[in-house]
Amino acid sequence: MIRKMQTADIDRIAEIWLDTNLKAHDFIPAEYWEGNYGTVREMISQAEVYVYVDEDNDELQGFIGLDGEYIAGIFVWSEAQSRGIGRRLLDRAKEEKRKLTLNVYARNPGAVRFYQREGFRIAEEDTAEDTGEKEYLMCWDAENVRTGEEYL
């Protein structure tokens, strides 16, 4: 089940954020993620967040954070990955928005492939100021997906 975040979800969301980043971005020192934990936890409470809750055990297993049309991130608890949760969260965002953008590290090829499979295209390549890592700006547009047109 996907629903809007509730205040009681924030601790679990922050836990998933840290767990996922540490495992998916092992090329960035753990201290970077741990050092940003408090700031991100605070930002989560102000963001548009949708959560995925497993109906069998009522456990929050993933979330998507949005800032307008920008996807701040999709995070799925490591033990629940590869079950379609990320795709379902992304589908919810596509229902809410006509266009979506996000940044993804080039050294996270699994995430790049996931977004490409879901209709995103690489629009720009840049270097993240805070980590020095190469990243892609990826874009999705409902109108172009519907017509099959290339939009980049």
C-alpha positions in Angstrom: 0.0 0.0 0.0 1.3 3.5 -0.8 0.2 6.4 1.2 1.3 9.9 2.2 3.9 10.0 5.0 2.7 10.5 8.5 4.7 12.1 11.3 5.1 8.7 13.0 7.0 7.4 9.9 9.9 9.8 10.0 12.3 7.7 12.1 11.8 4.6 9.9 12.1 6.8 6.7 15.4 8.2 8.0 16.6 4.7 8.9 15.9 3.5 5.4 17.5 6.6 3.9 20.8 5.9 5.7 20.8 2.1 5.2 20.1 2.5 1.4 22.7 5.2 0.8 25.4 3.3 2.7 24.8 0.2 0.6 24.1 1.7 -2.8 26.9 4.3 -2.6 29.9 2.5 -1.1 32.1 4.7 -3.3 31.3 7.6 -1.0 32.6 7.5 2.6 30.1 6.4 5.2 30.9 9.6 7.2 29.3 11.7 4.4 25.9 9.9 4.8 26.1 9.7 8.6 27.0 13.4 8.8 24.0 14.4 6.7 21.5 12.1 8.6 20.2 14.8 11.0 19.7 17.4 8.2 18.0 14.9 6.0 15.8 13.7 8.8 14.7 17.3 9.4 14.1 17.9 5.6 12.0 14.8 5.4 9.4 16.2 7.8 9.0 19.2 5.4 8.9 17.2 2.1 6.2 15.6 0.0 6.8 11.9 0.8 4.9 8.8 -0.2 5.6 5.6 1.7 5.2 1.9 0.8 3.8 -0.2 3.6 3.8 -4.0 3.4 0.2 -4.9 4.1 1.1 -8.4 5.5 3.2 -7.1 8.4 2.4 -3.3 8.4 6.0 -2.5 7.9 7.2 0.6 6.1 9.6 -0.7 3.5 10.3 2.2 1.2 9.6 5.8 0.2 9.8 8.5 -2.5 10.6 12.1 -1.7 9.4 14.8 -4.0 10.2 18.5 -4.2 7.8 19.7 -6.8 8.7 17.8 -10.0 12.1 16.8 -8.6 12.6 13.4 -7.1 14.8 13.8 -4.1 15.1 10.0 -4.0 13.5 6.6 -4.0 14.7 4.5 -1.2 13.7 0.9 -0.5 14.9 -1.0 2.6 17.7 -3.3 1.5 15.9 -6.5 2.6 12.8 -5.5 0.5 14.6 -4.6 -2.7 13.9 -6.3 -6.1 10.2 -6.7 -5.3 8.8 -3.9 -7.4 8.5 -1.4 -4.5 10.6 1.3 -6.2 8.7 1.0 -9.4 5.3 1.3 -7.6 6.6 4.4 -5.7 7.8 5.9 -9.0 4.4 5.1 -10.6 2.7 7.0 -7.8 4.9 10.0 -8.6 4.1 9.7 -12.3 0.4 9.8 -11.4 0.9 13.0 -9.4 3.2 14.9 -11.8 3.4 15.5 -15.6 7.2 15.8 -15.6 9.9 14.5 -13.2 13.6 15.0 -12.9 16.2 13.5 -10.6 20.0 13.2 -10.1 21.7 9.8 -9.9 25.4 9.0 -9.5 27.0 7.5 -12.6 28.7 4.9 -10.4 25.3 3.6 -9.5 24.5 1.8 -12.8 21.7 -0.3 -11.3 19.8 2.9 -10.5 20.6 4.5 -13.9 19.2 1.3 -15.7 16.1 1.3 -13.4 15.3 4.9 -14.4 16.0 4.3 -18.0 13.6 1.3 -18.0 11.0 3.5 -16.4 11.2 6.1 -19.3 13.8 8.5 -18.0 16.5 9.9 -20.2 19.9 11.3 -19.3 19.6 15.1 -20.0 22.9 16.3 -18.5 26.1 15.1 -16.9 27.7 17.0 -14.1 29.8 16.6 -11.0 28.1 16.7 -7.6 29.7 19.6 -5.6 29.4 17.9 -2.2 30.9 14.5 -3.2 32.9 15.2 -6.3 31.2 12.3 -8.0 29.9 12.3 -11.6 26.1 12.4 -11.7 23.4 12.5 -14.3 20.3 14.7 -14.4 17.6 12.4 -15.7 14.2 13.5 -17.0 10.8 12.0 -17.6 7.9 13.7 -19.4 4.4 12.1 -19.5 3.5 13.8 -22.7 6.5 12.5 -24.6 6.2 9.0 -23.1 2.6 8.9 -24.3 3.5 10.0 -27.9 6.8 8.0 -28.0 8.7 11.1 -28.9 12.3 11.7 -27.9 12.4 14.8 -25.7 16.1 15.4 -24.9 
